[in-house]
Amino acid sequence: MPLENTPQTLTHPLKNAVDIRVLEPIIFYSGKHDELQIHVKEALNGELIIKSLNTAMLEIKAVMLADTDTPLNWKQNKECLKITFDRDLMPLGENANRVIKVVF
C-alpha cells in the first residue's frame, strides 16, 4: 500500500518559534581596567550567548548598553554569558553597531 505525500497543516501552530542565528560580534577591551565592549551589527532579540565569557574566564559584575548605561538582563555560569533582550534591540544608524558594555 503506497504512502501518499500530501502536505498536512499543523492543528496547533508553534506559539514560540525559535530563531537561532550565528552572530559575529566584535569583543574588545575598551581601555578601562574593568570593561569589555561587544559590538553587534545585527538586530538583537531573544538571547545572546557568548561562550568565551564564562565564569572560568572572569567574573562579570554588570552588563548594559554602552550609549545609555541601561542595564540588561544577564546570567553568567561556567559555560557562558547569556544576555536576554526583552525587546528588539536595533542597530543605531545605517552603518552603526550596537555596543554592549560588560563590566568585570
Residue pairs with C-beta under 8 A, 6 or more apart in sequence:
19 45
19 46
21 42
23 40
23 42
23 48
25 38
25 39
25 40
25 48
25 50
26 38
26 39
26 40
26 97
27 36
27 37
27 38
27 39
27 50
27 52
27 53
28 36
28 37
28 39
29 35
29 36
30 36
30 37
30 101
34 61
34 103
34 104
35 101
35 102
35 103
35 104
36 53
36 101
36 102
36 104
37 66
37 99
37 100
37 101
37 102
38 50
38 99
38 100
38 102
39 97
39 98
39 99
40 48
40 91
40 97
40 98
40 99
40 100
41 91
41 97
41 98
42 91
43 88
43 89
43 90
43 91
44 85
44 88
44 89
44 98
45 85
45 87
45 88
45 89
46 84
46 85
47 82
47 83
47 84
47 85
48 82
48 83
48 85
48 100
49 80
49 81
49 82
49 83
50 80
50 81
50 82
50 83
51 79
51 80
53 60
53 76
53 80
53 81
53 102
54 76
54 77
54 78
54 79
54 80
54 81
55 76
55 77
55 78
56 78
58 104
59 76
59 104
60 74
60 76
60 81
60 102
60 103
60 104
61 103
61 104
62 71
62 101
62 102
62 103
63 71
63 72
63 74
63 81
63 83
63 100
63 101
63 102
63 103
64 70
64 71
64 72
64 100
64 101
64 103
65 72
65 89
65 98
65 99
65 100
65 101
66 99
66 100
66 101
67 92
67 99
69 101
72 83
72 84
72 85
72 100
73 83
73 84
73 85
73 86
74 81
74 82
74 83
74 84
75 81
75 82
75 84
76 82
81 102
83 100
89 98
90 98
91 97
91 98
92 98
